[in-house]
Amino acid sequence: MHTLEVEIFNTQLTVWSGENAAYLEALAAEVDTRIQQIYATSAQISPLRAAIMAAYQYADEAKQQQGKKLTEQIHRSS
């Protein structure tokens, strides 16, 4: 298990994972970029709302990928 200090949206976090440090750093950078982009779209959006919206987008993308994999499995077994 790896631990690493990363910064996401100006917040220091300690993350734990079975993945390597380079992966964790890249993942943190991707999340930070997404939150920064959302936050930059409106002067009225709060940091918390930007983080929640980023999480929602990631969850949506993950669900869509699951649906695609399920559809591919169904087509292969037909």
C-alpha positions as CSV (number, residue, x, y, z in Angstrom):
1,M,0.0,0.0,0.0
2,H,1.4,3.4,-1.0
3,T,0.8,6.7,0.7
4,L,1.5,10.0,-1.0
5,E,0.9,13.7,-0.3
6,V,-1.0,15.3,-3.2
7,E,-2.5,18.7,-3.7
8,I,-6.0,19.0,-5.2
9,F,-7.6,22.4,-5.5
10,N,-5.1,24.0,-3.1
11,T,-5.7,21.3,-0.5
12,Q,-3.0,18.9,0.7
13,L,-4.3,15.3,1.0
14,T,-2.7,12.0,1.9
15,V,-3.9,9.3,-0.4
16,W,-3.5,5.5,0.0
17,S,-3.5,3.1,-2.9
18,G,-2.0,-0.1,-4.2
19,E,-1.0,1.9,-7.3
20,N,2.4,3.5,-7.8
21,A,3.2,7.1,-6.9
22,A,3.3,8.3,-10.5
23,Y,-0.2,7.0,-11.0
24,L,-1.5,8.7,-7.9
25,E,0.2,12.0,-8.8
26,A,-1.3,11.9,-12.3
27,L,-4.7,11.1,-10.9
28,A,-4.6,14.0,-8.5
29,A,-3.5,16.3,-11.2
30,E,-6.4,15.2,-13.4
31,V,-8.9,15.8,-10.6
32,D,-7.3,19.1,-9.8
33,T,-7.6,20.2,-13.4
34,R,-11.2,19.2,-13.7
35,I,-12.2,21.1,-10.5
36,Q,-10.2,24.2,-11.6
37,Q,-11.9,24.2,-15.0
38,I,-15.4,24.0,-13.4
39,Y,-14.5,26.6,-10.8
40,A,-13.3,29.0,-13.5
41,T,-16.6,28.8,-15.4
42,S,-18.4,31.0,-12.9
43,A,-17.4,33.6,-10.5
44,Q,-20.3,32.6,-8.3
45,I,-19.6,28.9,-7.9
46,S,-18.2,27.8,-4.5
47,P,-15.1,25.5,-4.3
48,L,-17.3,22.8,-2.7
49,R,-19.8,23.0,-5.5
50,A,-17.0,22.7,-8.1
51,A,-15.6,19.6,-6.4
52,I,-19.1,18.1,-6.2
53,M,-19.7,18.8,-9.9
54,A,-16.4,17.2,-10.8
55,A,-17.2,14.1,-8.7
56,Y,-20.6,13.9,-10.4
57,Q,-19.0,14.1,-13.9
58,Y,-16.5,11.3,-13.0
59,A,-19.3,9.2,-11.7
60,D,-21.3,9.7,-14.8
61,E,-18.3,8.8,-17.0
62,A,-17.7,5.7,-15.0
63,K,-21.4,4.6,-15.3
64,Q,-21.4,5.2,-19.0
65,Q,-18.2,3.1,-19.3
66,Q,-19.9,0.3,-17.3
67,G,-22.9,0.4,-19.7
68,K,-20.6,0.2,-22.7
69,K,-18.8,-2.8,-21.3
70,L,-22.1,-4.6,-20.5
71,T,-23.4,-3.9,-24.0
72,E,-20.2,-5.3,-25.5
73,Q,-20.5,-8.4,-23.3
74,I,-24.1,-9.0,-24.4
75,H,-23.2,-8.6,-28.1
76,R,-20.3,-11.1,-27.7
77,S,-22.4,-13.7,-26.0
78,S,-25.2,-13.5,-28.6
